[in-house]
């Protein structure tokens, strides 16, 4: 079986998933812009 990724990559993926849940899925008014500001800056 191949390598999935480094620990650093997994931390980033978890951070992006948490931001997606917070700003898009669980938000009363979804804000993709807030998601991008959180995970991509």
NORRA-V55230 format. One line per field, one symbol per residue. ss: DSSP state (a for helix, b for strand, c for the rest). psi: psi as a letter, one per 20 degrees, with the letter a starting at -180 (. if undefined). Layout:
BEGIN
ss=???
psi=???
END
This chain:
BEGIN
ss=ccccccaaaaaaaaaaaaaaaaaaaccccccaaaaaaaacc
psi=prpgrrhghhgghhggggggggiggiqhopnhghghhgij.
END
